[in-house]
Amino acid sequence: MRWQFEQYMYKKGSICPKQHIEKTDRETMAMDTSHMSPETKQFWKLERRDVMRRRLFRDDGPSNTDW
C-alpha cells in the first residue's frame, strides 16, 4: 500500500527521482532479513550489493574504482 502511494506521489511530481531512489536505497539497506527464507535473503543481499555500488559510483565517481 505504501509503495503504491509513493508511486502515485512520484508520478504527480511530489517526490523527485533522486529523493525516491535515496529513500528506497535506505529502506533496502535497513531491511531485516533474519526471518526470511535463504532464497529471499540472497535476493536482498544482491540488492544491497547493488545499492552499495550505486553509492560508490555516485560518491566517488567511476574513475576512482577498479570495477
Rosetta silent file (secondary structure, phi, psi, omega in degrees, C-alpha in Angstrom):
SEQUENCE: MRWQFEQYMYKKGSICPKQHIEKTDRETMAMDTSHMSPETKQFWKLERRDVMRRRLFRDDGPSNTDW
SCORE:     score description
SCORE:     0.000 S_00000001
   1 L     0.000  -46.010 -179.337    0.000    0.000    0.000 S_00000001
   2 H   -63.598  -39.812  179.581    2.752    2.449    0.939 S_00000001
   3 H   -59.685  -42.201  179.512    4.632    1.623   -2.263 S_00000001
   4 H   -62.752  -40.353  178.034    1.540    2.453   -4.333 S_00000001
   5 H   -63.544  -43.369  179.074    1.194    5.786   -2.543 S_00000001
   6 H   -63.010  -40.667  177.968    4.870    6.589   -3.182 S_00000001
   7 H   -63.117  -40.897  178.069    4.487    5.707   -6.859 S_00000001
   8 H   -61.836  -45.973 -179.562    1.432    7.966   -7.071 S_00000001
   9 H   -66.337  -36.669  178.198    3.299   10.849   -5.432 S_00000001
  10 H   -62.625  -45.016 -179.375    6.301   10.249   -7.687 S_00000001
  11 H   -65.408  -33.833  179.059    4.110   10.423  -10.801 S_00000001
  12 H   -75.796  -14.224  178.582    2.483   13.630   -9.560 S_00000001
  13 L    94.724    6.930  179.348    5.901   15.177   -9.076 S_00000001
  14 L   -75.422  -25.722  177.347    5.756   15.488   -5.292 S_00000001
  15 L  -116.278  121.919  179.406    8.790   13.231   -4.914 S_00000001
  16 L   -75.964  154.733 -176.728   11.750   13.972   -7.132 S_00000001
  17 H   -55.649  -40.135 -178.394   13.511   10.964   -8.692 S_00000001
  18 H   -65.395  -43.482  178.684   16.708   11.426   -6.666 S_00000001
  19 H   -63.428  -39.537 -179.281   14.808   11.536   -3.360 S_00000001
  20 H   -64.249  -43.838  179.426   12.807    8.477   -4.353 S_00000001
  21 H   -64.802  -44.124 -179.876   15.927    6.469   -5.186 S_00000001
  22 H   -63.381  -38.835 -179.971   17.655    7.514   -1.961 S_00000001
  23 H   -66.303  -45.041  179.347   14.592    6.580    0.087 S_00000001
  24 H   -67.673  -33.672  176.039   14.281    3.123   -1.469 S_00000001
  25 H   -64.007  -43.170  178.177   18.043    2.593   -1.042 S_00000001
  26 H   -62.476  -42.161  179.369   17.790    3.413    2.670 S_00000001
  27 H   -64.780  -39.063  178.702   14.857    1.035    3.066 S_00000001
  28 H   -63.922  -44.406 -177.957   16.741   -1.727    1.258 S_00000001
  29 H   -69.225  -29.807 -176.680   19.815   -1.329    3.462 S_00000001
  30 H   -88.474   -5.781 -174.807   17.748   -1.246    6.684 S_00000001
  31 L   -65.350  133.886  176.949   15.637   -4.306    5.871 S_00000001
  32 L   -88.605  120.681 -178.013   15.738   -7.130    8.421 S_00000001
  33 L  -109.099   10.217 -175.351   16.145  -10.470    6.648 S_00000001
  34 L   -63.596  -27.045 -177.739   16.518  -12.706    9.696 S_00000001
  35 L   -95.692    1.758 -173.954   13.016  -14.126    9.298 S_00000001
  36 L   -93.617  162.858  178.173   13.221  -14.699    5.537 S_00000001
  37 L   -70.466  160.210  179.389   13.967  -17.824    3.526 S_00000001
  38 H   -57.814  -36.518  179.102   17.517  -18.403    2.214 S_00000001
  39 H   -66.703  -41.455  179.677   16.442  -17.557   -1.338 S_00000001
  40 H   -68.166  -39.407  176.980   14.879  -14.279   -0.239 S_00000001
  41 H   -60.748  -41.071  178.976   17.946  -13.428    1.845 S_00000001
  42 H   -63.527  -41.008  177.538   20.129  -13.998   -1.202 S_00000001
  43 H   -58.527  -49.215 -177.740   17.922  -11.682   -3.276 S_00000001
  44 H   -69.769  -29.438  174.922   18.198   -8.875   -0.708 S_00000001
  45 H   -62.355  -43.680  177.764   21.931   -9.467   -0.354 S_00000001
  46 H   -67.234  -37.316  176.966   22.305   -8.822   -4.081 S_00000001
  47 H   -62.786  -43.261  178.288   20.046   -5.775   -3.834 S_00000001
  48 H   -62.901  -39.497  177.184   22.220   -4.371   -1.042 S_00000001
  49 H   -59.960  -42.795  178.809   25.314   -5.007   -3.141 S_00000001
  50 H   -63.896  -39.162  178.072   23.735   -3.012   -5.973 S_00000001
  51 H   -62.528  -44.973 -179.979   22.899   -0.160   -3.596 S_00000001
  52 H   -63.361  -38.339  176.876   26.496   -0.059   -2.373 S_00000001
  53 H   -64.786  -42.893  177.361   27.775    0.005   -5.951 S_00000001
  54 H   -60.625  -43.125  178.937   25.433    2.873   -6.817 S_00000001
  55 H   -62.964  -42.566 -179.925   26.627    4.779   -3.758 S_00000001
  56 H   -61.004  -47.400 -179.498   30.244    4.144   -4.640 S_00000001
  57 H   -70.012  -34.222 -179.480   29.826    5.382   -8.191 S_00000001
  58 H   -72.717  -39.265 -175.438   27.655    8.313   -7.136 S_00000001
  59 H   -81.208  -48.552 -173.369   30.006    9.451   -4.345 S_00000001
  60 H   -99.674  -20.228 -176.125   33.472    8.811   -5.768 S_00000001
  61 L    85.191  151.030 -175.695   32.822    8.541   -9.469 S_00000001
  62 H   -65.956  -19.891 -177.501   33.765    5.607  -11.679 S_00000001
  63 H   -72.172  -18.050 -177.789   37.307    6.861  -12.213 S_00000001
  64 H   -95.591    9.345 -177.132   38.235    6.097   -8.592 S_00000001
  65 L  -120.935  165.197  177.624   37.256    2.427   -8.717 S_00000001
  66 L  -113.514   32.196 -178.464   38.698   -0.703  -10.249 S_00000001
  67 L   -70.692    0.000    0.000   35.371   -2.273  -11.297 S_00000001
